[in-house]
Amino acid sequence: MNASVPPPYVLVGHSLGGLNVRVYASRNPSLVAGIVLVDSVHPDQWDRLPPSMWKFEQEQTREAKKFEWEVLFGIPRLRGACGSDPMDIAMNCTFESGRTWAAEHMLVRESAADARSTGPFDHLPLSVLSHDPEKPNEELPAELRTTVNAVWEQMQEELGHLSTQGKQNIAKNSSHYIQIDRPELVIDEVRKVVNSARERSIPLS
């Protein structure tokens, strides 16, 4: 790790990041003390969601690739697409962030395939924190939200079975971006997993 933080690690993955967390934990089991999945993508979701959802994903990919190059000329800022918060602009409105966003979308099928073969994770402490069913993802087309939300709920419940120590909790009053809407809940789940790992005598630095 570039940060030079010694293992073992408690891995936290939001959305597509949940796939990366699963792959890392599967390949490096001795380095991982626990996992927190924050409204994580399920590797089978593009096969289980309506076909129009994949079309939406492809549209997102095209937008990401377009953004990647427009940001070089400051076009997103001129359109007001970067917001006004300096931190948001510095983090999310750069060529590097645009390139990462585009790559993430273009490789989403491959990432899902990699994650599909991971698990179960035996007795590894695992927390699945899911968004409030009453707050469907507003980034989705309106006609897809109800169907996607129902399938998403089922897949979230399934993620909790990746470990015998898996537990699912619902983040009330939170959308897909729980770390923004209810950051205290994410912190609480991380602490629970850390404590669970320590109870299992997994040394954490």
C-alpha positions in Angstrom: 0.0 0.0 0.0 1.3 3.5 -0.9 0.3 4.9 2.4 2.6 2.4 4.2 -0.2 1.4 6.6 0.5 -2.2 7.8 -2.2 -4.9 7.4 -4.6 -6.2 8.2 -7.1 -3.9 6.7 -10.8 -3.2 7.1 -11.9 -2.5 3.5 -14.8 -0.1 2.7 -16.3 0.0 -0.8 -19.2 2.1 -2.0 -21.2 1.2 -5.2 -18.7 -0.1 -7.8 -16.0 0.1 -5.2 -17.7 -2.9 -3.6 -16.6 -5.0 -6.5 -13.0 -3.9 -6.0 -13.1 -4.7 -2.3 -14.4 -8.2 -2.9 -11.6 -8.9 -5.4 -8.9 -7.6 -3.1 -10.2 -9.6 -0.1 -10.4 -12.7 -2.2 -6.9 -12.4 -3.5 -5.3 -11.3 -0.2 -7.3 -13.0 2.6 -4.4 -12.8 5.1 -4.3 -9.0 4.8 -8.0 -8.3 5.4 -9.7 -8.1 8.8 -13.2 -7.1 7.7 -15.3 -5.6 4.9 -17.9 -2.8 4.9 -20.0 -2.7 1.7 -21.8 0.7 1.3 -24.8 0.2 -1.0 -22.5 -1.9 -3.1 -23.0 -3.1 -6.7 -23.9 -6.8 -7.0 -21.8 -8.6 -9.7 -24.9 -10.1 -11.2 -27.0 -6.9 -11.4 -26.6 -6.3 -15.1 -28.0 -9.7 -15.8 -30.9 -9.3 -13.3 -31.9 -5.7 -13.9 -34.1 -4.6 -16.9 -32.2 -4.5 -20.2 -32.8 -0.8 -20.4 -30.6 -0.4 -17.3 -27.6 -1.6 -19.3 -28.5 1.0 -22.0 -28.5 3.6 -19.3 -25.1 2.4 -18.2 -23.8 2.7 -21.7 -25.1 6.3 -21.8 -23.2 7.0 -18.6 -20.0 5.6 -20.2 -20.4 7.9 -23.2 -21.0 10.9 -20.9 -17.9 10.0 -18.8 -15.7 9.7 -21.9 -17.0 13.1 -23.1 -16.4 14.7 -19.7 -12.8 13.3 -19.7 -11.9 15.5 -22.6 -14.1 18.5 -22.0 -12.6 19.1 -18.6 -9.3 19.8 -20.3 -10.8 23.0 -21.7 -12.8 24.0 -18.6 -16.1 23.3 -20.4 -17.8 21.5 -17.4 -17.0 24.5 -15.2 -18.4 26.9 -17.7 -21.6 24.9 -17.8 -21.7 24.9 -14.0 -21.4 21.1 -13.9 -18.6 21.2 -11.3 -20.6 23.0 -8.6 -19.2 25.8 -6.5 -17.4 24.0 -3.7 -13.6 24.3 -4.3 -13.1 20.8 -2.8 -15.6 19.2 -5.1 -14.0 21.0 -8.1 -10.5 19.9 -7.1 -11.6 16.3 -6.5 -14.2 15.7 -9.3 -13.6 18.2 -12.1 -10.1 17.3 -13.3 -8.8 15.3 -16.2 -7.6 12.6 -13.9 -11.0 12.2 -12.2 -12.7 12.2 -15.6 -10.3 9.5 -16.9 -11.0 7.4 -13.8 -14.7 7.8 -14.1 -14.6 6.8 -17.8 -12.4 3.8 -17.2 -14.6 2.7 -14.3 -17.7 2.6 -16.6 -15.9 1.1 -19.6 -14.6 -1.8 -17.5 -17.7 -2.4 -15.4 -18.6 -5.8 -16.9 -15.0 -7.0 -16.4 -15.0 -5.8 -12.8 -18.3 -7.6 -12.2 -16.9 -10.8 -13.7 -13.9 -10.6 -11.4 -16.0 -10.1 -8.3 -18.5 -12.8 -9.3 -16.0 -15.6 -8.5 -15.1 -14.2 -5.0 -16.4 -15.4 -1.7 -17.8 -16.7 0.4 -15.6 -15.1 3.0 -16.1 -17.7 5.8 -16.2 -15.9 9.2 -14.8 -12.6 8.1 -16.6 -9.6 9.7 -18.9 -8.1 7.1 -21.3 -5.2 7.2 -23.7 -4.4 4.3 -25.1 -0.9 4.6 -27.9 -0.3 2.1 -29.8 2.8 1.1 -33.3 3.5 2.3 -35.8 1.8 0.0 -38.0 4.9 0.3 -35.3 6.9 -1.4 -34.6 5.3 -4.8 -31.6 6.5 -6.9 -32.8 9.8 -8.5 -30.0 9.5 -11.1 -31.9 6.7 -12.8 -34.7 7.4 -15.3 -38.0 7.7 -13.5 -39.5 4.7 -15.2 -36.7 2.4 -13.9 -36.6 3.5 -10.3 -39.2 1.2 -8.8 -38.1 -2.0 -10.6 -34.4 -1.3 -10.0 -35.0 -0.5 -6.4 -36.9 -3.8 -5.8 -34.1 -5.9 -7.4 -31.4 -3.9 -5.7 -33.0 -4.6 -2.2 -32.9 -8.3 -2.9 -29.3 -8.2 -4.1 -28.3 -6.2 -1.0 -29.8 -8.9 1.2 -27.8 -11.5 -0.7 -24.5 -9.6 -0.1 -25.0 -10.1 3.6 -24.6 -13.9 3.1 -21.1 -13.6 1.7 -19.9 -14.3 5.3 -21.3 -16.2 8.3 -20.7 -12.9 10.1 -22.5 -10.8 7.5 -25.0 -8.3 8.7 -27.2 -5.9 6.7 -28.4 -2.6 7.9 -30.6 0.0 6.2 -29.5 3.6 6.2 -32.8 5.4 6.9 -33.3 8.7 5.1 -30.3 8.0 2.8 -30.0 7.7 -1.0 -27.4 5.6 -2.8 -24.7 8.0 -1.5 -24.8 7.1 2.2 -21.4 8.4 2.9 -22.7 11.9 2.0 -26.3 11.7 3.4 -25.5 9.7 6.6 -21.7 9.6 7.0 -22.1 8.8 10.7 -23.7 5.5 9.8 -20.7 4.5 7.6 -18.4 5.4 10.5 -20.5 3.4 12.9 -20.4 0.3 10.6 -16.6 0.6 10.3 -16.2 0.7 14.0 -18.4 -2.4 14.4 -16.4 -4.3 12.0 -13.1 -3.2 13.6 -14.4 -4.3 17.0 -15.6 -7.6 15.6 -12.2 -8.2 14.1 -10.5 -7.4 17.4 -12.8 -9.8 19.3 -11.6 -12.5 16.8 -8.1 -11.6 17.9 -7.2 -10.1 14.5 -4.5 -7.5 15.4 -5.3 -4.1 13.9 -2.7 -1.3 14.0 
